[in-house]
Amino acid sequence: MLLTSFPAGPLQANCYFVAEGEGGACAIVDPGMESFEAIEKVVDEHGFTVAAVLVTHGHFDHMWCAQDVAARYGCPVWIHPADRHLLSDPMAAVSGQSAAMLRQQFADIEMPDFVEPADVRDAVDGARIEIGSLMLTVDHCPGHTPGTVMYRVDYPGPEPVSQVAFSGDFLFFGSIGRTDLTGGDHSEMVESLRTKILTLPDDVVVLPGHGQQTSIGREKGTNPFLLELSA
Protein backbone atom coordinates (compact mmCIF):
# COMPACT_ATOMS: atom_id res chain seq x y z
CA MET A 1 0.00 0.00 0.00
CA LEU A 2 1.12 3.55 -0.74
CA LEU A 3 -0.22 6.54 1.20
CA THR A 4 0.56 10.18 0.48
CA SER A 5 -1.12 13.51 1.10
CA PHE A 6 -0.92 17.29 1.01
CA PRO A 7 -2.88 20.12 2.70
CA ALA A 8 -5.04 21.95 0.19
CA GLY A 9 -6.25 25.53 -0.02
CA PRO A 10 -6.51 28.32 2.55
CA LEU A 11 -8.25 26.03 5.06
CA GLN A 12 -5.49 23.41 4.73
CA ALA A 13 -7.80 20.42 4.32
CA ASN A 14 -5.81 17.22 3.94
CA CYS A 15 -6.13 15.56 0.54
CA TYR A 16 -5.08 11.90 0.68
CA PHE A 17 -4.11 9.25 -1.84
CA VAL A 18 -4.46 5.58 -0.92
CA ALA A 19 -3.08 3.21 -3.54
CA GLU A 20 -1.98 -0.36 -4.13
CA GLY A 21 1.52 0.94 -4.78
CA GLU A 22 3.50 2.73 -7.45
CA GLY A 23 1.62 2.58 -10.74
CA GLY A 24 -1.44 1.00 -9.11
CA ALA A 25 -5.08 1.87 -8.63
CA CYS A 26 -5.72 4.66 -6.15
CA ALA A 27 -8.51 6.55 -4.44
CA ILE A 28 -8.32 10.27 -3.73
CA VAL A 29 -9.86 11.28 -0.41
CA ASP A 30 -11.25 14.83 -0.06
CA PRO A 31 -10.00 16.83 -3.07
CA GLY A 32 -10.41 20.27 -1.53
CA MET A 33 -9.81 23.87 -2.54
CA GLU A 34 -7.00 24.57 -5.01
CA SER A 35 -6.09 20.88 -5.10
CA PHE A 36 -6.57 20.00 -8.78
CA GLU A 37 -3.09 20.79 -10.11
CA ALA A 38 -1.38 19.18 -7.12
CA ILE A 39 -3.53 16.07 -7.58
CA GLU A 40 -2.50 15.83 -11.24
CA LYS A 41 1.15 16.14 -10.21
CA VAL A 42 0.92 13.37 -7.60
CA VAL A 43 -0.96 11.06 -9.97
CA ASP A 44 1.61 11.60 -12.73
CA GLU A 45 4.61 11.20 -10.42
CA HIS A 46 3.39 7.85 -9.10
CA GLY A 47 1.70 6.60 -12.26
CA PHE A 48 -1.55 6.06 -10.40
CA THR A 49 -4.79 4.95 -12.04
CA VAL A 50 -7.46 6.95 -10.25
CA ALA A 51 -10.33 4.59 -9.44
CA ALA A 52 -12.46 6.75 -7.15
CA VAL A 53 -12.91 10.03 -5.34
CA LEU A 54 -13.96 9.50 -1.72
CA VAL A 55 -15.62 12.43 0.07
CA THR A 56 -15.79 12.26 3.86
CA HIS A 57 -18.50 14.96 4.04
CA GLY A 58 -20.01 17.69 1.93
CA HIS A 59 -18.27 20.80 3.25
CA PHE A 60 -16.70 22.75 0.40
CA ASP A 61 -13.13 22.60 1.71
CA HIS A 62 -13.25 18.81 1.32
CA MET A 63 -15.05 18.44 -2.04
CA TRP A 64 -14.26 21.68 -3.91
CA CYS A 65 -12.54 19.84 -6.79
CA ALA A 66 -14.49 16.54 -6.64
CA GLN A 67 -16.37 17.13 -9.89
CA ASP A 68 -13.27 18.25 -11.80
CA VAL A 69 -11.14 15.35 -10.54
CA ALA A 70 -13.87 12.81 -11.36
CA ALA A 71 -14.26 14.27 -14.84
CA ARG A 72 -10.50 14.33 -15.43
CA TYR A 73 -10.05 10.66 -14.54
CA GLY A 74 -13.48 9.26 -15.44
CA CYS A 75 -14.09 7.85 -11.98
CA PRO A 76 -17.02 7.80 -9.52
CA VAL A 77 -17.45 10.05 -6.52
CA TRP A 78 -18.49 8.36 -3.28
CA ILE A 79 -20.43 10.41 -0.71
CA HIS A 80 -23.14 9.63 1.82
CA PRO A 81 -26.68 10.30 0.49
CA ALA A 82 -27.38 12.78 3.33
CA ASP A 83 -24.61 15.08 2.06
CA ARG A 84 -25.01 14.40 -1.65
CA HIS A 85 -26.96 17.61 -2.32
CA LEU A 86 -23.91 19.62 -1.18
CA LEU A 87 -21.97 18.50 -4.26
CA SER A 88 -24.06 20.92 -6.32
CA ASP A 89 -24.93 23.41 -3.56
CA PRO A 90 -22.11 23.52 -0.96
CA MET A 91 -23.31 26.78 0.57
CA ALA A 92 -26.42 24.95 1.80
CA ALA A 93 -24.18 23.73 4.62
CA VAL A 94 -23.59 27.24 5.97
CA SER A 95 -25.88 30.09 6.97
CA GLY A 96 -26.63 32.90 4.54
CA GLN A 97 -24.45 35.33 6.48
CA SER A 98 -21.56 32.86 6.64
CA ALA A 99 -21.89 32.11 2.93
CA ALA A 100 -21.57 35.80 2.09
CA MET A 101 -18.49 36.10 4.31
CA LEU A 102 -16.90 33.07 2.70
CA ARG A 103 -17.51 34.38 -0.81
CA GLN A 104 -15.81 37.61 0.18
CA GLN A 105 -12.94 35.84 1.93
CA PHE A 106 -12.22 33.61 -1.06
CA ALA A 107 -13.00 36.18 -3.76
CA ASP A 108 -9.56 35.72 -5.32
CA ILE A 109 -10.03 31.95 -5.70
CA GLU A 110 -11.72 30.75 -8.88
CA MET A 111 -15.08 29.23 -7.99
CA PRO A 112 -15.77 25.94 -9.80
CA ASP A 113 -19.12 25.10 -11.33
CA PHE A 114 -20.62 23.09 -8.51
CA VAL A 115 -22.57 20.43 -10.40
CA GLU A 116 -23.14 16.84 -9.40
CA PRO A 117 -20.53 14.53 -10.95
CA ALA A 118 -21.63 12.14 -13.67
CA ASP A 119 -21.18 9.06 -11.46
CA VAL A 120 -22.10 9.46 -7.79
CA ARG A 121 -22.23 6.43 -5.51
CA ASP A 122 -23.69 6.02 -2.05
CA ALA A 123 -21.12 5.75 0.74
CA VAL A 124 -23.57 4.20 3.19
CA ASP A 125 -22.66 2.49 6.43
CA GLY A 126 -20.98 -0.85 5.77
CA ALA A 127 -20.42 -0.22 2.06
CA ARG A 128 -17.29 -1.80 0.60
CA ILE A 129 -15.27 0.07 -2.02
CA GLU A 130 -12.80 -1.88 -4.13
CA ILE A 131 -9.70 0.00 -5.27
CA GLY A 132 -7.66 -2.55 -7.18
CA SER A 133 -6.53 -5.06 -4.56
CA LEU A 134 -7.53 -2.75 -1.68
CA MET A 135 -10.92 -2.85 0.02
CA LEU A 136 -12.20 0.15 1.95
CA THR A 137 -15.09 0.02 4.42
CA VAL A 138 -17.46 2.93 5.04
CA ASP A 139 -18.53 3.96 8.54
CA HIS A 140 -21.41 6.44 8.72
CA CYS A 141 -20.57 8.89 11.52
CA PRO A 142 -23.20 11.67 11.64
CA GLY A 143 -22.68 14.62 13.92
CA HIS A 144 -20.41 17.06 12.11
CA THR A 145 -22.76 16.78 9.12
CA PRO A 146 -25.63 14.34 8.59
CA GLY A 147 -23.61 12.50 5.96
CA THR A 148 -20.14 12.42 7.52
CA VAL A 149 -18.38 9.11 6.90
CA MET A 150 -15.04 7.53 7.72
CA TYR A 151 -13.20 5.25 5.28
CA ARG A 152 -11.14 2.38 6.73
CA VAL A 153 -8.66 0.11 4.95
CA ASP A 154 -6.52 -2.77 6.22
CA TYR A 155 -2.85 -1.90 6.49
CA PRO A 156 -0.54 -4.68 5.21
CA GLY A 157 2.81 -3.31 6.35
CA PRO A 158 5.16 -4.69 9.02
CA GLU A 159 4.34 -1.86 11.45
CA PRO A 160 2.00 -2.65 14.36
CA VAL A 161 -0.94 -1.05 12.55
CA SER A 162 -4.07 -3.00 11.65
CA GLN A 163 -5.94 -0.35 9.68
CA VAL A 164 -5.84 3.23 8.45
CA ALA A 165 -8.96 5.39 8.89
CA PHE A 166 -9.64 8.56 6.93
CA SER A 167 -11.76 10.45 9.44
CA GLY A 168 -12.47 13.76 7.68
CA ASP A 169 -13.73 16.27 10.25
CA PHE A 170 -15.14 13.58 12.55
CA LEU A 171 -12.05 12.91 14.69
CA PHE A 172 -8.86 14.93 15.04
CA PHE A 173 -5.64 14.80 17.04
CA GLY A 174 -6.97 15.72 20.49
CA SER A 175 -10.35 16.93 19.31
CA ILE A 176 -13.54 16.17 17.37
CA GLY A 177 -15.54 17.88 14.64
CA ARG A 178 -17.64 20.89 15.51
CA THR A 179 -21.40 20.44 15.62
CA ASP A 180 -22.57 24.07 15.57
CA LEU A 181 -22.72 24.38 11.78
CA THR A 182 -25.79 23.76 9.66
CA GLY A 183 -26.67 20.06 9.91
CA GLY A 184 -24.47 19.47 12.94
CA ASP A 185 -25.88 17.51 15.86
CA HIS A 186 -24.02 17.03 19.14
CA SER A 187 -26.08 14.05 20.31
CA GLU A 188 -25.43 12.26 17.01
CA MET A 189 -21.72 13.08 17.31
CA VAL A 190 -21.61 11.53 20.78
CA GLU A 191 -23.34 8.38 19.54
CA SER A 192 -21.03 8.16 16.51
CA LEU A 193 -17.95 8.47 18.73
CA ARG A 194 -19.31 5.81 21.05
CA THR A 195 -20.18 3.29 18.33
CA LYS A 196 -17.60 4.02 15.61
CA ILE A 197 -14.47 5.10 17.49
CA LEU A 198 -14.50 3.49 20.93
CA THR A 199 -15.13 0.11 19.31
CA LEU A 200 -12.01 0.25 17.10
CA PRO A 201 -8.66 -1.32 18.06
CA ASP A 202 -6.03 0.99 19.51
CA ASP A 203 -3.60 0.31 16.65
CA VAL A 204 -5.78 1.95 13.98
CA VAL A 205 -4.02 5.01 12.53
CA VAL A 206 -6.31 8.00 12.03
CA LEU A 207 -5.70 10.39 9.12
CA PRO A 208 -7.93 13.42 9.79
CA GLY A 209 -9.28 16.13 7.52
CA HIS A 210 -7.05 18.78 9.10
CA GLY A 211 -3.84 18.61 11.08
CA GLN A 212 -1.61 15.73 12.05
CA GLN A 213 -2.26 12.02 12.16
CA THR A 214 -3.08 10.19 15.36
CA SER A 215 -4.24 6.76 16.49
CA ILE A 216 -7.33 5.33 18.11
CA GLY A 217 -5.28 4.34 21.16
CA ARG A 218 -3.90 7.83 21.62
CA GLU A 219 -7.33 9.41 21.29
CA LYS A 220 -8.93 6.95 23.71
CA GLY A 221 -6.24 7.78 26.25
CA THR A 222 -5.93 11.57 25.85
CA ASN A 223 -8.81 13.07 23.85
CA PRO A 224 -11.05 14.82 26.39
CA PHE A 225 -14.19 14.15 24.38
CA LEU A 226 -13.52 10.41 24.33
CA LEU A 227 -12.38 10.31 27.95
CA GLU A 228 -15.71 11.83 28.92
CA LEU A 229 -17.56 9.06 27.08
CA SER A 230 -15.56 6.24 28.64
CA ALA A 231 -15.61 7.63 32.18
C-alpha positions as CSV (number, residue, x, y, z in Angstrom):
1,M,0.0,0.0,0.0
2,L,1.1,3.5,-0.7
3,L,-0.2,6.5,1.2
4,T,0.6,10.2,0.5
5,S,-1.1,13.5,1.1
6,F,-0.9,17.3,1.0
7,P,-2.9,20.1,2.7
8,A,-5.0,22.0,0.2
9,G,-6.3,25.5,0.0
10,P,-6.5,28.3,2.6
11,L,-8.2,26.0,5.1
12,Q,-5.5,23.4,4.7
13,A,-7.8,20.4,4.3
14,N,-5.8,17.2,3.9
15,C,-6.1,15.6,0.5
16,Y,-5.1,11.9,0.7
17,F,-4.1,9.3,-1.8
18,V,-4.5,5.6,-0.9
19,A,-3.1,3.2,-3.5
20,E,-2.0,-0.4,-4.1
21,G,1.5,0.9,-4.8
22,E,3.5,2.7,-7.4
23,G,1.6,2.6,-10.7
24,G,-1.4,1.0,-9.1
25,A,-5.1,1.9,-8.6
26,C,-5.7,4.7,-6.2
27,A,-8.5,6.6,-4.4
28,I,-8.3,10.3,-3.7
29,V,-9.9,11.3,-0.4
30,D,-11.3,14.8,-0.1
31,P,-10.0,16.8,-3.1
32,G,-10.4,20.3,-1.5
33,M,-9.8,23.9,-2.5
34,E,-7.0,24.6,-5.0
35,S,-6.1,20.9,-5.1
36,F,-6.6,20.0,-8.8
37,E,-3.1,20.8,-10.1
38,A,-1.4,19.2,-7.1
39,I,-3.5,16.1,-7.6
40,E,-2.5,15.8,-11.2
41,K,1.1,16.1,-10.2
42,V,0.9,13.4,-7.6
43,V,-1.0,11.1,-10.0
44,D,1.6,11.6,-12.7
45,E,4.6,11.2,-10.4
46,H,3.4,7.8,-9.1
47,G,1.7,6.6,-12.3
48,F,-1.6,6.1,-10.4
49,T,-4.8,5.0,-12.0
50,V,-7.5,6.9,-10.3
51,A,-10.3,4.6,-9.4
52,A,-12.5,6.8,-7.2
53,V,-12.9,10.0,-5.3
54,L,-14.0,9.5,-1.7
55,V,-15.6,12.4,0.1
56,T,-15.8,12.3,3.9
57,H,-18.5,15.0,4.0
58,G,-20.0,17.7,1.9
59,H,-18.3,20.8,3.2
60,F,-16.7,22.7,0.4
61,D,-13.1,22.6,1.7
62,H,-13.3,18.8,1.3
63,M,-15.0,18.4,-2.0
64,W,-14.3,21.7,-3.9
65,C,-12.5,19.8,-6.8
66,A,-14.5,16.5,-6.6
67,Q,-16.4,17.1,-9.9
68,D,-13.3,18.3,-11.8
69,V,-11.1,15.3,-10.5
70,A,-13.9,12.8,-11.4
71,A,-14.3,14.3,-14.8
72,R,-10.5,14.3,-15.4
73,Y,-10.1,10.7,-14.5
74,G,-13.5,9.3,-15.4
75,C,-14.1,7.8,-12.0
76,P,-17.0,7.8,-9.5
77,V,-17.4,10.0,-6.5
78,W,-18.5,8.4,-3.3
79,I,-20.4,10.4,-0.7
80,H,-23.1,9.6,1.8
81,P,-26.7,10.3,0.5
82,A,-27.4,12.8,3.3
83,D,-24.6,15.1,2.1
84,R,-25.0,14.4,-1.7
85,H,-27.0,17.6,-2.3
86,L,-23.9,19.6,-1.2
87,L,-22.0,18.5,-4.3
88,S,-24.1,20.9,-6.3
89,D,-24.9,23.4,-3.6
90,P,-22.1,23.5,-1.0
91,M,-23.3,26.8,0.6
92,A,-26.4,24.9,1.8
93,A,-24.2,23.7,4.6
94,V,-23.6,27.2,6.0
95,S,-25.9,30.1,7.0
96,G,-26.6,32.9,4.5
97,Q,-24.5,35.3,6.5
98,S,-21.6,32.9,6.6
99,A,-21.9,32.1,2.9
100,A,-21.6,35.8,2.1
101,M,-18.5,36.1,4.3
102,L,-16.9,33.1,2.7
103,R,-17.5,34.4,-0.8
104,Q,-15.8,37.6,0.2
105,Q,-12.9,35.8,1.9
106,F,-12.2,33.6,-1.1
107,A,-13.0,36.2,-3.8
108,D,-9.6,35.7,-5.3
109,I,-10.0,32.0,-5.7
110,E,-11.7,30.7,-8.9
111,M,-15.1,29.2,-8.0
112,P,-15.8,25.9,-9.8
113,D,-19.1,25.1,-11.3
114,F,-20.6,23.1,-8.5
115,V,-22.6,20.4,-10.4
116,E,-23.1,16.8,-9.4
117,P,-20.5,14.5,-10.9
118,A,-21.6,12.1,-13.7
119,D,-21.2,9.1,-11.5
120,V,-22.1,9.5,-7.8
121,R,-22.2,6.4,-5.5
122,D,-23.7,6.0,-2.0
123,A,-21.1,5.8,0.7
124,V,-23.6,4.2,3.2
125,D,-22.7,2.5,6.4
126,G,-21.0,-0.9,5.8
127,A,-20.4,-0.2,2.1
128,R,-17.3,-1.8,0.6
129,I,-15.3,0.1,-2.0
130,E,-12.8,-1.9,-4.1
131,I,-9.7,0.0,-5.3
132,G,-7.7,-2.6,-7.2
133,S,-6.5,-5.1,-4.6
134,L,-7.5,-2.8,-1.7
135,M,-10.9,-2.9,0.0
136,L,-12.2,0.1,2.0
137,T,-15.1,0.0,4.4
138,V,-17.5,2.9,5.0
139,D,-18.5,4.0,8.5
140,H,-21.4,6.4,8.7
141,C,-20.6,8.9,11.5
142,P,-23.2,11.7,11.6
143,G,-22.7,14.6,13.9
144,H,-20.4,17.1,12.1
145,T,-22.8,16.8,9.1
146,P,-25.6,14.3,8.6
147,G,-23.6,12.5,6.0
148,T,-20.1,12.4,7.5
149,V,-18.4,9.1,6.9
150,M,-15.0,7.5,7.7
151,Y,-13.2,5.3,5.3
152,R,-11.1,2.4,6.7
153,V,-8.7,0.1,5.0
154,D,-6.5,-2.8,6.2
155,Y,-2.8,-1.9,6.5
156,P,-0.5,-4.7,5.2
157,G,2.8,-3.3,6.4
158,P,5.2,-4.7,9.0
159,E,4.3,-1.9,11.5
160,P,2.0,-2.6,14.4
161,V,-0.9,-1.1,12.5
162,S,-4.1,-3.0,11.7
163,Q,-5.9,-0.3,9.7
164,V,-5.8,3.2,8.4
165,A,-9.0,5.4,8.9
166,F,-9.6,8.6,6.9
167,S,-11.8,10.5,9.4
168,G,-12.5,13.8,7.7
169,D,-13.7,16.3,10.3
170,F,-15.1,13.6,12.5
171,L,-12.1,12.9,14.7
172,F,-8.9,14.9,15.0
173,F,-5.6,14.8,17.0
174,G,-7.0,15.7,20.5
175,S,-10.3,16.9,19.3
176,I,-13.5,16.2,17.4
177,G,-15.5,17.9,14.6
178,R,-17.6,20.9,15.5
179,T,-21.4,20.4,15.6
180,D,-22.6,24.1,15.6
181,L,-22.7,24.4,11.8
182,T,-25.8,23.8,9.7
183,G,-26.7,20.1,9.9
184,G,-24.5,19.5,12.9
185,D,-25.9,17.5,15.9
186,H,-24.0,17.0,19.1
187,S,-26.1,14.0,20.3
188,E,-25.4,12.3,17.0
189,M,-21.7,13.1,17.3
190,V,-21.6,11.5,20.8
191,E,-23.3,8.4,19.5
192,S,-21.0,8.2,16.5
193,L,-17.9,8.5,18.7
194,R,-19.3,5.8,21.1
195,T,-20.2,3.3,18.3
196,K,-17.6,4.0,15.6
197,I,-14.5,5.1,17.5
198,L,-14.5,3.5,20.9
199,T,-15.1,0.1,19.3
200,L,-12.0,0.2,17.1
201,P,-8.7,-1.3,18.1
202,D,-6.0,1.0,19.5
203,D,-3.6,0.3,16.6
204,V,-5.8,2.0,14.0
205,V,-4.0,5.0,12.5
206,V,-6.3,8.0,12.0
207,L,-5.7,10.4,9.1
208,P,-7.9,13.4,9.8
209,G,-9.3,16.1,7.5
210,H,-7.0,18.8,9.1
211,G,-3.8,18.6,11.1
212,Q,-1.6,15.7,12.1
213,Q,-2.3,12.0,12.2
214,T,-3.1,10.2,15.4
215,S,-4.2,6.8,16.5
216,I,-7.3,5.3,18.1
217,G,-5.3,4.3,21.2
218,R,-3.9,7.8,21.6
219,E,-7.3,9.4,21.3
220,K,-8.9,6.9,23.7
221,G,-6.2,7.8,26.2
222,T,-5.9,11.6,25.8
223,N,-8.8,13.1,23.8
224,P,-11.0,14.8,26.4
225,F,-14.2,14.1,24.4
226,L,-13.5,10.4,24.3
227,L,-12.4,10.3,28.0
228,E,-15.7,11.8,28.9
229,L,-17.6,9.1,27.1
230,S,-15.6,6.2,28.6
231,A,-15.6,7.6,32.2
